[in-house]
Amino acid sequence: MFVGGGVEKRAVEEAIAEGHENIVSLPYQPENELRYSLSAADVHVVSVGDQVVGICHPCKVYGAMAVGRPVLLVGPRPSHVSAIIDGRDIGWQVEHGDVDGTVALIETMAAQPEGELRAMGARAQQVIDEEFNPTVLISQLCDVIERGLPRFKEATLRKM
């Protein structure tokens, strides 16, 4: 199931038009109904283009984790999403173009007991609750701003 838009949405629509009946495409969902589509998946796929690491960051990873779902990253390592997944046992990562690896990974995921997927999702949700909650994130933002203030002040005084 593909929900939303994005640069590859046309390819999804073309695959459906070619007769692939196991693909469902839905438009972006209203915010008040988003939890339903997020909760419908067993695993969320998050993609990061090789050329946009450090420039773009797919926020969909946080929605998947917030509803307690494991994440499959399709994209390069290192990236911000791989840094979130690595070492936490909340998902998997495959490189773009690794068809054999992706097929093997999907077969591994399908063979996992449902309880293990739930446990991975619970760990993902715990990461959101403990590391990406507003209190922690605002504190980190304030730290960054405070570290930059002396340099800003110094640069401003030099211009005077």
ABEGO torsion letter per residue (X at the ends): XBBEBEAAAAAAAAAAAAGBAABBBBBBBBAAAAAAAAAABABBBBBBBAAABGABBBAAAAAAAAAGBBBBBBEBOBBAAAAAABGAGAEBBBBBGBAAAAAAAAAAAAABBAAAAAAAAAAAAAAAAAAABAAAAAAAAAAAAAAAAAAAAAAAAAAX
